[in-house]
């Protein structure tokens, strides 16, 4: 797989051969997986994890053996990883300071529904109206679990090392006083999912087990945030092992959806999305092996970016799902999504990375093409589809994007192949050991260990076929962005009530439904973004549920997605009344709290210097 310069004028390493797959009519059938919860789930998990015959039955019932019937795979080579590395023509390797520039403060606007961004905090710190230490002291009571009456927001945080946080805040405050700010992230509170290493913290992957690295080192991407001055205020909740899309966590508690507490936040980066959606922090780190950044960003009404596979390094952490999982940011604004991504994506010196160009570089394209696979798009629930189509009208009529019909072969089969792959990878990574895991994951891991080598091979053949087809689409339609709803459903209602939060729940059909669109970017390595575009009525409870629109672009085209996301943000923020963007009911006005802690009850416009 040599370098190729035939797609959008770019060179690539490991580009799949552009080749359209077979013309297959879309067909998707619902699997007959039962919903199991409560005591029955706990008892059943014990049986399943110890009886091979039952494990084999459940593996086949999930449809994992269905790939054997795809005769077109006989002539396709398997591809075990989706790394496609863009090599920019005439690109420059950026100096470190260029990766976290002094972004200008945005123009003044009504702050009523605005999410505070890094530039808000940066402007306040530079003006002296607020200090990082005052901000941290105001924030800590709301995120700490080790105090007599923890705030509801603390459920999103697994641990916060108070001495480390305060020391970093004091250092940042000193830099601002001396006029030596490190940049726009200096002093800004951020937090990271419990999937990466952070010096001084345990790594539990949302479980009761200890997966901390022997080196007690901080993951590279987090270190880059720290070097830019960001203050890591803790580790965030996640679905145990990242093995579902609800963020239901009986081990450590489940933060509820900020817009409606009868719904999940989504997962597995649910703590990250909750903390950003409620305004507790402007930026959080997430990880995405099957939509785990984009699904919670969607459910919680914020922005999430899944980068090109391999573009962001979490070393020394080795992902449990090495060929599907990536690390990326979740943010309340597109500006913060861009800033945080550019800093964390700085490559390890000497590694097979690539430079990360600024927005005006050659990596952006002047072509404005949106690809829609109609049969796939139409799988969304009617209310979700309506909201997404309204946003697409803006792109078509106001921004003059060309809407192009496309097809992608074997979409349902591809989702099965992705599920088989990620489940097999995670099961193998922990050696099939289910000790101490929650009941749902005892079932999943036990079933995942039963994948035969031949079926795993078929899944990787289908991966290659899909990547070749996508490469052919990007060659035929330069600038193509493939757009779908982020999820076909509006949120995930906690249908079993408190019992589901206590024991967990196994609902394979709903899990697969929630991943109906997101899986393709993970399986093929494409970058993808989720942006909020509206709200719909809930099944139960108070508060409408956010709806997200998702875009996928060619490998290495994060800048194109960032621009697309900014266009969506401009449109959504500009809508009036109930149609426009809003803060959730659980919003925490951190700036107001910090100003009060700083001795002033006044909340200034942070854009004023």
C-alpha positions as CSV (number, residue, x, y, z in Angstrom):
1,X,0.0,0.0,0.0
2,X,2.2,2.8,-1.2
3,X,1.7,6.5,-1.2
4,X,-1.0,7.6,-3.6
5,X,-1.7,11.2,-4.8
6,X,-4.9,10.6,-6.7
7,X,-7.4,11.6,-4.0
8,X,-8.1,15.4,-3.5
9,X,-4.5,16.1,-4.5
10,X,-3.1,14.4,-1.4
11,X,-0.5,11.8,-0.8
12,X,-1.2,8.9,1.5
13,X,0.6,6.0,3.1
14,X,-1.5,2.8,3.3
15,X,-4.3,4.2,1.1
16,X,-6.6,1.3,0.1
17,X,-6.9,0.7,-3.6
18,X,-9.9,2.8,-4.7
19,X,-12.4,0.2,-5.9
20,X,-16.2,0.3,-5.7
21,X,-17.8,-2.6,-4.0
22,X,-20.7,-4.6,-5.4
23,X,-24.1,-2.9,-5.9
24,X,-26.1,-4.4,-3.2
25,X,-29.7,-3.4,-2.2
26,X,-29.8,-2.1,1.4
27,X,-31.5,-4.6,3.8
28,X,-31.4,-4.6,7.5
29,X,-33.3,-7.0,9.8
30,X,-33.7,-6.6,13.6
31,X,-31.9,-9.3,15.6
32,X,-33.8,-11.2,18.2
33,X,-31.7,-10.5,21.3
34,X,-33.6,-10.4,24.6
35,X,-33.5,-7.5,27.1
36,X,-32.2,-8.8,30.4
37,X,-32.0,-6.8,33.6
38,X,-32.0,-7.0,37.4
39,X,-31.5,-10.2,39.3
40,X,-32.2,-12.2,36.2
41,X,-29.2,-10.5,34.6
42,X,-26.9,-11.1,37.5
43,X,-27.8,-14.8,37.7
44,X,-27.7,-15.3,34.0
45,X,-24.3,-13.7,33.7
46,X,-22.9,-16.2,36.2
47,X,-24.3,-19.0,34.2
48,X,-23.2,-17.7,30.8
49,X,-19.7,-16.9,31.9
50,X,-19.1,-20.5,33.0
51,X,-21.1,-22.5,30.3
52,X,-19.4,-22.7,26.9
53,X,-22.5,-24.1,25.2
54,X,-24.5,-21.0,26.1
55,X,-21.7,-18.7,25.1
56,X,-21.6,-20.3,21.6
57,X,-25.3,-20.0,21.3
58,X,-25.3,-16.3,22.1
59,X,-22.4,-15.7,19.7
60,X,-24.4,-17.2,16.8
61,X,-27.7,-15.6,17.9
62,X,-25.9,-12.2,17.6
63,X,-25.5,-13.0,13.9
64,X,-21.7,-13.1,14.0
65,X,-21.7,-16.1,11.8
66,X,-23.6,-14.3,9.0
67,X,-20.4,-13.0,7.3
68,X,-19.8,-16.6,6.1
69,X,-22.5,-16.1,3.5
70,X,-20.9,-13.1,1.7
71,X,-19.3,-14.8,-1.3
72,X,-17.9,-11.5,-2.5
73,X,-15.3,-11.7,0.3
74,X,-13.6,-14.8,-1.2
75,X,-11.5,-12.6,-3.5
76,X,-10.7,-9.8,-0.9
77,X,-7.6,-9.6,1.2
78,X,-8.1,-9.0,4.9
79,X,-7.0,-5.7,6.4
80,X,-6.3,-5.8,10.1
81,X,-5.9,-2.1,10.8
82,X,-7.4,1.1,9.2
83,X,-4.3,3.3,9.4
84,X,-4.2,5.6,6.4
85,X,-1.7,8.4,6.9
86,X,-2.0,11.6,4.8
87,X,1.2,13.2,3.7
88,X,0.6,16.9,3.0
89,X,2.2,18.3,-0.1
90,X,4.5,21.2,0.8
91,X,3.4,21.0,4.4
92,X,5.5,22.3,7.2
93,X,6.1,20.6,10.5
94,X,4.6,23.0,13.0
95,X,6.5,24.3,16.0
96,X,4.9,23.5,19.3
97,X,3.6,27.0,19.9
98,X,1.7,26.9,16.6
99,X,-0.3,24.0,17.9
100,X,-1.9,26.2,20.6
101,X,-2.0,29.7,19.2
102,X,-3.5,32.8,20.8
103,X,-7.0,32.5,19.4
104,X,-8.8,35.8,19.3
105,X,-11.8,36.3,21.6
106,X,-15.1,35.9,19.7
107,X,-17.2,38.9,19.1
108,X,-19.6,40.0,21.9
109,X,-23.0,38.3,21.9
110,X,-25.8,37.4,24.2
111,X,-24.4,35.0,26.8
112,X,-27.7,33.5,27.8
113,X,-27.2,30.2,26.0
114,X,-23.5,30.5,25.4
115,X,-21.1,27.8,26.5
116,X,-18.1,29.3,28.1
117,X,-15.0,28.6,26.0
118,X,-11.3,28.5,26.6
119,X,-11.1,32.0,25.1
120,X,-13.7,33.2,27.7
121,X,-11.5,32.0,30.5
122,X,-8.3,33.2,28.9
123,X,-9.7,36.7,28.5
124,X,-10.8,36.8,32.1
125,X,-7.4,35.6,33.3
126,X,-5.5,38.1,31.2
127,X,-7.7,41.0,32.4
128,X,-7.1,40.0,36.0
129,X,-10.9,39.8,36.7
130,X,-10.5,36.1,37.5
131,X,-7.6,33.8,38.3
132,X,-7.1,30.1,37.7
133,X,-6.8,29.4,41.4
134,X,-10.1,31.2,42.1
135,X,-11.8,29.2,39.3
136,X,-10.5,25.9,40.7
137,X,-11.5,26.6,44.2
138,X,-15.0,27.4,43.1
139,X,-15.1,24.3,41.0
140,X,-13.7,21.7,43.4
141,X,-16.8,21.4,45.7
142,X,-18.9,20.4,42.7
143,X,-16.7,17.6,41.4
144,X,-15.2,16.1,44.5
145,X,-16.5,12.7,45.7
146,X,-14.6,12.8,49.0
147,X,-16.7,15.4,50.8
148,X,-19.7,14.9,53.1
149,X,-22.3,16.1,50.6
150,X,-21.1,15.6,47.1
151,X,-22.8,17.5,44.3
152,X,-24.7,15.7,41.6
153,X,-22.0,16.7,39.2
154,X,-19.5,14.6,41.1
155,X,-20.9,11.4,39.7
156,X,-19.2,12.3,36.4
157,X,-15.8,12.5,38.1
158,X,-14.1,9.3,39.4
159,X,-11.2,11.0,41.2
160,X,-9.7,14.4,41.6
161,X,-6.2,14.9,43.1
162,X,-6.7,18.1,45.0
163,X,-3.1,19.0,45.8
164,X,-2.0,18.4,42.2
165,X,-4.9,20.5,40.9
166,X,-4.2,23.4,43.2
167,X,-0.5,23.4,42.5
168,X,-1.1,23.6,38.8
169,X,-3.7,26.4,39.3
170,X,-1.3,28.4,41.4
171,X,1.4,28.0,38.7
172,X,-0.9,29.2,36.0
173,X,-2.0,32.1,38.1
174,X,1.6,33.1,38.6
175,X,2.2,32.9,34.9
176,X,-0.7,35.3,34.1
177,X,0.5,37.8,36.8
178,X,3.9,37.8,35.2
179,X,2.6,38.1,31.7
180,X,3.9,34.7,30.7
181,X,0.8,32.9,29.7
182,X,1.4,29.7,27.8
183,X,-1.5,30.3,25.5
184,X,-5.3,30.1,25.3
185,X,-5.5,26.8,27.3
186,X,-3.4,28.1,30.2
187,X,-5.5,27.8,33.4
188,X,-8.5,26.3,31.7
189,X,-10.0,23.4,33.6
190,X,-10.3,20.2,31.6
191,X,-10.7,16.5,32.5
192,X,-10.0,13.1,31.0
193,X,-11.9,9.8,30.5
194,X,-10.7,7.0,32.7
195,X,-9.3,5.3,29.6
196,X,-6.0,7.1,29.5
197,X,-3.1,7.2,31.9
198,X,-2.6,10.2,34.2
199,X,0.3,10.4,36.6
200,X,-0.8,10.1,40.2
201,X,-4.2,8.6,39.2
202,X,-5.4,5.0,38.9
203,X,-6.7,3.7,35.5
204,X,-9.7,1.5,36.1
205,X,-11.5,1.8,32.8
206,X,-14.7,2.3,34.7
207,X,-14.4,-1.0,36.5
208,X,-13.3,-2.1,40.0
209,X,-10.1,-3.6,38.6
210,X,-6.8,-1.8,38.3
211,X,-5.4,-1.3,34.8
212,X,-2.9,1.4,35.8
213,X,0.4,1.3,33.8
214,X,3.6,0.3,35.5
215,X,5.2,3.5,34.5
216,X,2.7,5.8,36.2
217,X,3.1,8.1,33.3
218,X,0.7,10.5,31.6
219,X,-0.6,9.6,28.2
220,X,1.0,11.7,25.4
221,X,-2.1,13.5,24.3
222,X,-2.9,14.6,27.9
223,X,0.6,15.7,28.4
224,X,0.3,18.0,25.5
225,X,-2.7,19.6,27.1
226,X,-0.7,20.0,30.3
227,X,2.2,21.6,28.5
228,X,-0.3,24.1,27.0
229,X,-1.2,25.0,30.6
230,X,-4.6,23.3,30.9
231,X,-5.4,22.1,34.4
232,X,-6.6,18.5,34.6
233,X,-9.2,18.5,37.3
234,X,-9.9,14.8,37.4
235,X,-10.7,11.5,35.8
236,X,-14.2,11.1,34.3
237,X,-16.8,8.3,34.5
238,X,-17.1,5.8,31.6
239,X,-19.0,2.7,30.8
240,X,-17.1,-0.2,32.2
241,X,-14.4,-1.2,29.7
242,X,-16.1,1.0,27.1
243,X,-18.4,-1.9,26.3
244,X,-21.7,-0.2,25.7
245,X,-23.3,3.1,24.7
246,X,-25.3,4.2,27.8
247,X,-22.5,5.0,30.4
248,X,-24.6,3.0,32.9
249,X,-22.0,2.2,35.6
250,X,-23.1,0.3,38.7
251,X,-19.5,0.3,40.0
252,X,-19.2,4.1,40.5
253,X,-22.6,5.6,39.8
254,X,-24.2,6.9,36.6
255,X,-24.4,10.6,35.8
256,X,-27.8,11.2,34.2
257,X,-28.5,13.2,31.1
258,X,-28.3,16.9,31.8
259,X,-31.3,17.7,29.7
260,X,-33.6,14.9,31.1
261,X,-32.6,12.8,34.1
262,X,-34.8,9.8,32.8
263,X,-32.2,9.4,30.0
264,X,-28.7,8.2,29.8
265,X,-25.8,10.5,28.9
266,X,-24.6,8.0,26.3
267,X,-21.3,6.3,26.4
268,X,-18.8,5.1,26.8
269,X,-17.4,8.7,27.3
270,X,-20.5,9.7,29.2
271,X,-18.7,11.4,32.1
272,X,-16.9,13.6,29.5
273,X,-20.0,14.6,27.7
274,X,-21.9,15.3,31.0
275,X,-19.1,17.5,32.4
276,X,-19.0,19.6,29.2
277,X,-22.8,19.7,28.7
278,X,-23.4,21.0,32.2
279,X,-20.7,23.7,31.9
280,X,-18.5,22.2,34.6
281,X,-15.6,22.2,32.2
282,X,-15.3,23.5,28.6
283,X,-13.3,20.6,27.2
284,X,-12.9,16.9,28.0
285,X,-11.0,13.9,26.6
286,X,-13.0,11.0,25.3
287,X,-12.2,7.8,23.5
288,X,-14.2,6.2,20.6
289,X,-14.1,2.6,19.5
290,X,-17.8,2.4,18.4
291,X,-19.1,6.0,18.7
292,X,-18.1,6.5,22.3
293,X,-17.2,10.2,21.7
294,X,-20.0,11.0,19.2
295,X,-22.9,9.2,20.9
296,X,-22.6,10.9,24.3
297,X,-21.8,14.2,22.6
298,X,-25.1,13.7,20.6
299,X,-27.2,12.7,23.6
300,X,-25.8,15.7,25.7
301,X,-26.0,18.4,23.0
302,X,-22.3,19.2,22.6
303,X,-19.5,18.7,20.0
304,X,-17.4,15.6,19.6
305,X,-14.6,14.7,17.2
306,X,-13.4,11.2,16.4
307,X,-10.0,11.8,14.6
308,X,-8.5,9.7,11.9
309,X,-7.3,6.3,13.3
310,X,-3.9,6.6,14.8
311,X,-3.7,10.4,14.6
312,X,-3.9,11.1,18.4
313,X,-1.5,9.2,20.6
314,X,-2.4,7.8,24.0
315,X,1.0,6.2,24.6
316,X,2.0,4.5,26.9
317,X,-1.6,3.3,27.0
318,X,-2.4,0.5,24.5
319,X,-6.0,0.6,23.6
320,X,-8.2,-2.4,24.4
321,X,-9.5,-2.1,20.9
322,X,-6.4,-1.5,18.9
323,X,-7.9,-1.4,15.4
324,X,-11.1,0.5,16.1
325,X,-10.4,2.8,19.1
326,X,-9.2,6.4,19.0
327,X,-8.8,9.3,21.4
328,X,-10.4,12.7,20.8
329,X,-12.0,15.8,22.3
330,X,-15.5,16.7,23.4
331,X,-16.3,20.4,23.8
332,X,-19.0,22.9,24.3
333,X,-18.0,25.0,21.3
334,X,-16.4,24.3,18.0
335,X,-13.6,26.7,18.8
336,X,-12.7,24.6,21.8
337,X,-13.0,21.4,19.8
338,X,-10.5,22.8,17.3
339,X,-8.1,24.1,19.9
340,X,-8.1,20.9,22.0
341,X,-7.7,18.7,19.0
342,X,-4.8,20.6,17.5
343,X,-2.9,20.5,20.8
344,X,-3.6,16.8,21.6
345,X,-2.8,15.7,18.1
346,X,0.8,16.9,18.2
347,X,2.8,13.8,17.1
348,X,5.4,12.0,19.2
349,X,8.8,13.0,17.8
350,X,10.2,10.2,15.7
351,X,6.9,8.4,15.4
352,X,5.0,7.7,12.2
353,X,2.9,10.9,12.6
354,X,2.3,13.9,10.4
355,X,2.2,17.6,10.8
356,X,-1.1,19.1,11.8
357,X,-1.8,22.1,9.6
358,X,-3.8,25.2,10.6
359,X,-7.3,25.8,9.2
360,X,-6.1,27.8,6.2
361,X,-3.7,25.1,5.0
362,X,-4.0,22.9,1.9
363,X,-5.7,20.2,3.9
364,X,-9.0,22.1,3.6
365,X,-10.9,21.7,0.3
366,X,-12.9,24.3,-1.7
367,X,-15.3,21.6,-2.8
368,X,-18.5,21.4,-0.9
369,X,-20.2,18.1,-1.4
370,X,-22.4,16.2,1.0
371,X,-23.0,12.5,0.3
372,X,-26.3,11.0,1.4
373,X,-27.0,7.3,1.4
374,X,-30.8,7.6,1.4
375,X,-31.8,4.1,2.5
376,X,-29.3,4.3,5.4
377,X,-30.3,7.8,6.4
378,X,-34.0,6.9,6.4
379,X,-33.4,4.3,9.1
380,X,-33.6,7.2,11.6
381,X,-36.7,7.7,13.8
382,X,-39.0,10.2,12.1
383,X,-38.4,13.0,14.7
384,X,-34.6,12.7,14.4
385,X,-34.8,12.6,10.6
386,X,-36.9,15.7,10.5
387,X,-34.4,17.7,12.7
388,X,-31.4,16.5,10.6
389,X,-33.1,17.3,7.3
390,X,-33.8,20.9,8.5
391,X,-30.1,21.3,9.1
392,X,-29.2,19.9,5.7
393,X,-31.5,22.4,4.0
394,X,-29.2,25.1,5.5
395,X,-26.1,23.5,4.0
396,X,-27.8,23.1,0.7
397,X,-29.6,26.4,0.3
398,X,-27.6,28.8,2.3
399,X,-24.1,27.4,2.0
400,X,-24.5,25.9,-1.5
401,X,-23.3,22.4,-0.7
402,X,-24.0,19.9,-3.5
403,X,-26.2,17.0,-2.2
404,X,-25.0,13.8,-3.9
405,X,-26.6,10.4,-3.6
406,X,-24.2,7.7,-2.7
407,X,-24.4,4.0,-1.8
408,X,-22.2,1.9,0.5
409,X,-22.3,-1.9,0.2
410,X,-22.8,-4.3,3.1
411,X,-23.7,-1.6,5.7
412,X,-25.6,-4.0,8.1
413,X,-23.0,-6.7,7.6
414,X,-20.3,-4.1,8.1
415,X,-21.8,-3.2,11.5
416,X,-21.8,-6.8,12.5
417,X,-18.2,-7.1,11.4
418,X,-17.2,-4.1,13.5
419,X,-19.1,-5.4,16.5
420,X,-17.4,-8.8,16.2
421,X,-14.0,-7.1,15.8
422,X,-14.2,-4.7,18.8
423,X,-15.7,-7.3,21.1
424,X,-13.0,-9.9,20.1
425,X,-10.2,-7.3,20.6
426,X,-11.4,-6.2,24.1
427,X,-12.1,-9.8,25.2
428,X,-8.6,-10.8,24.1
429,X,-7.0,-7.7,25.7
430,X,-8.2,-8.6,29.1
431,X,-7.5,-12.3,28.6
432,X,-11.2,-13.3,28.7
433,X,-11.1,-12.7,32.5
434,X,-14.5,-11.6,33.8
435,X,-13.5,-11.4,37.4
436,X,-15.1,-8.3,39.1
437,X,-16.9,-7.1,36.0
438,X,-20.5,-6.1,36.0
439,X,-23.1,-8.6,34.8
440,X,-23.6,-7.2,31.3
441,X,-19.9,-7.3,30.6
442,X,-19.5,-10.8,32.0
443,X,-21.9,-11.8,29.2
444,X,-20.2,-9.7,26.5
445,X,-16.6,-10.8,27.3
446,X,-17.6,-14.4,27.6
447,X,-19.3,-14.3,24.2
448,X,-16.5,-12.3,22.7
449,X,-13.9,-15.0,23.5
450,X,-15.8,-17.5,21.3
451,X,-15.0,-15.8,17.9
452,X,-13.4,-18.4,15.6
453,X,-10.3,-17.2,13.7
454,X,-12.1,-17.7,10.4
455,X,-14.9,-15.4,11.2
456,X,-12.5,-12.8,12.5
457,X,-10.7,-13.1,9.2
458,X,-13.9,-12.5,7.3
459,X,-14.6,-9.3,9.3
460,X,-11.2,-7.9,8.3
461,X,-11.9,-8.8,4.6
462,X,-15.1,-6.8,4.8
463,X,-13.2,-4.0,6.4
464,X,-10.9,-3.8,3.4
465,X,-13.8,-4.0,0.9
466,X,-15.5,-1.0,2.7
467,X,-12.2,1.0,2.8
468,X,-11.7,0.4,-0.9
469,X,-15.2,1.5,-1.7
470,X,-14.8,4.7,0.4
471,X,-11.5,5.5,-1.3
472,X,-13.3,5.2,-4.6
473,X,-16.1,7.6,-3.4
474,X,-13.6,10.2,-2.2
475,X,-11.7,9.9,-5.6
476,X,-15.0,10.3,-7.6
477,X,-16.3,13.2,-5.4
478,X,-13.4,15.4,-4.2
479,X,-14.3,17.2,-1.0
480,X,-17.0,14.6,-0.1
481,X,-18.5,14.6,3.4
482,X,-20.8,11.7,4.2
483,X,-23.6,12.9,6.4
484,X,-26.0,10.9,8.6
485,X,-27.8,11.5,12.0
486,X,-25.3,10.7,14.8
487,X,-27.8,8.1,16.1
488,X,-31.1,7.0,14.6
489,X,-32.7,7.5,18.0
490,X,-33.1,10.6,20.2
491,X,-31.3,9.6,23.4
492,X,-31.7,6.4,25.4
493,X,-34.5,6.3,27.9
494,X,-33.7,4.5,31.2
495,X,-36.7,2.2,30.7
496,X,-35.9,0.0,33.7
497,X,-35.7,2.8,36.2
498,X,-33.4,2.7,39.3
499,X,-33.0,-1.1,38.9
500,X,-31.1,-0.7,35.7
501,X,-28.7,1.8,37.3
502,X,-28.1,-0.7,40.2
503,X,-27.5,-3.9,38.2
504,X,-26.9,-2.7,34.7
505,X,-28.9,-3.9,31.7
506,X,-28.2,-6.0,28.6
507,X,-30.1,-4.7,25.6
508,X,-28.1,-5.7,22.5
509,X,-30.7,-4.5,20.0
510,X,-30.7,-1.0,21.4
511,X,-26.9,-1.0,21.6
512,X,-26.6,-1.9,18.0
513,X,-29.4,0.6,17.1
514,X,-27.4,3.4,18.7
515,X,-24.3,2.5,16.8
516,X,-26.1,2.2,13.4
517,X,-24.2,5.2,11.9
518,X,-21.1,5.7,14.0
519,X,-19.4,2.3,13.5
520,X,-18.3,2.9,9.9
521,X,-15.7,5.6,10.9
522,X,-14.2,3.3,13.6
523,X,-14.0,0.3,11.3
524,X,-12.5,2.1,8.4
525,X,-10.4,4.8,10.2
526,X,-12.2,7.9,8.9
527,X,-12.4,11.1,10.9
528,X,-15.9,11.9,12.1
529,X,-17.7,14.7,13.9
530,X,-21.0,15.1,15.8
531,X,-22.7,18.5,16.1
532,X,-25.9,19.4,17.9
533,X,-28.7,20.6,15.5
534,X,-32.0,20.4,17.5
535,X,-34.2,18.9,20.1
536,X,-37.1,16.5,20.2
537,X,-39.8,15.6,22.8
538,X,-38.8,12.8,25.2
539,X,-40.6,9.5,25.8
540,X,-40.8,10.4,29.5
541,X,-39.5,13.1,31.9
542,X,-39.0,16.8,31.7
543,X,-36.7,18.3,29.1
544,X,-36.3,17.8,25.4
545,X,-33.6,15.5,24.1
546,X,-30.7,16.8,21.9
547,X,-30.3,15.5,18.3
548,X,-26.9,15.5,16.6
549,X,-25.9,15.4,12.9
550,X,-22.7,13.5,12.0
551,X,-20.2,13.9,9.2
552,X,-17.4,11.6,8.0
553,X,-14.6,12.8,5.7
554,X,-11.6,11.4,4.0
555,X,-8.7,10.2,6.1
556,X,-6.8,13.1,7.6
557,X,-9.5,15.6,6.8
558,X,-10.2,16.9,10.3
559,X,-9.9,20.5,9.2
560,X,-12.7,20.0,6.7
561,X,-14.9,18.6,9.4
562,X,-14.0,21.4,11.8
563,X,-15.0,23.9,9.2
564,X,-18.3,22.0,8.5
565,X,-18.9,22.0,12.3
566,X,-18.3,25.7,12.6
567,X,-20.9,26.3,9.9
568,X,-23.4,24.2,11.7
569,X,-22.7,26.0,15.0
570,X,-23.2,29.4,13.4
571,X,-26.6,28.3,12.1
572,X,-27.7,26.6,15.3
573,X,-26.6,29.5,17.6
574,X,-28.4,31.9,15.2
575,X,-31.8,30.2,15.5
576,X,-34.3,31.9,17.8
577,X,-36.5,30.6,20.6
578,X,-37.1,26.9,21.1
579,X,-35.3,26.0,17.8
580,X,-31.9,27.4,18.9
581,X,-29.2,26.0,21.1
582,X,-29.8,26.0,24.8
583,X,-28.1,25.1,28.0
584,X,-29.4,22.1,30.0
585,X,-31.4,22.4,33.2
586,X,-28.4,21.1,35.1
587,X,-26.2,23.9,33.9
588,X,-23.5,25.0,36.4
589,X,-22.4,28.7,35.8
590,X,-18.8,28.2,36.8
591,X,-17.8,31.7,35.9
592,X,-20.4,33.2,38.2
593,X,-19.4,30.9,41.0
594,X,-15.7,31.8,40.5
595,X,-16.4,35.5,40.4
596,X,-18.3,35.2,43.7
597,X,-15.4,33.2,45.1
598,X,-13.1,35.9,43.9
599,X,-14.9,38.5,45.9
600,X,-17.2,40.0,43.2
601,X,-20.8,39.1,42.5
602,X,-20.6,40.7,39.1
603,X,-20.2,38.4,36.1
604,X,-18.5,40.5,33.4
605,X,-18.6,39.8,29.7
606,X,-15.4,37.7,29.4
607,X,-14.7,39.2,26.0
608,X,-14.0,42.6,27.6
609,X,-10.3,43.2,28.2
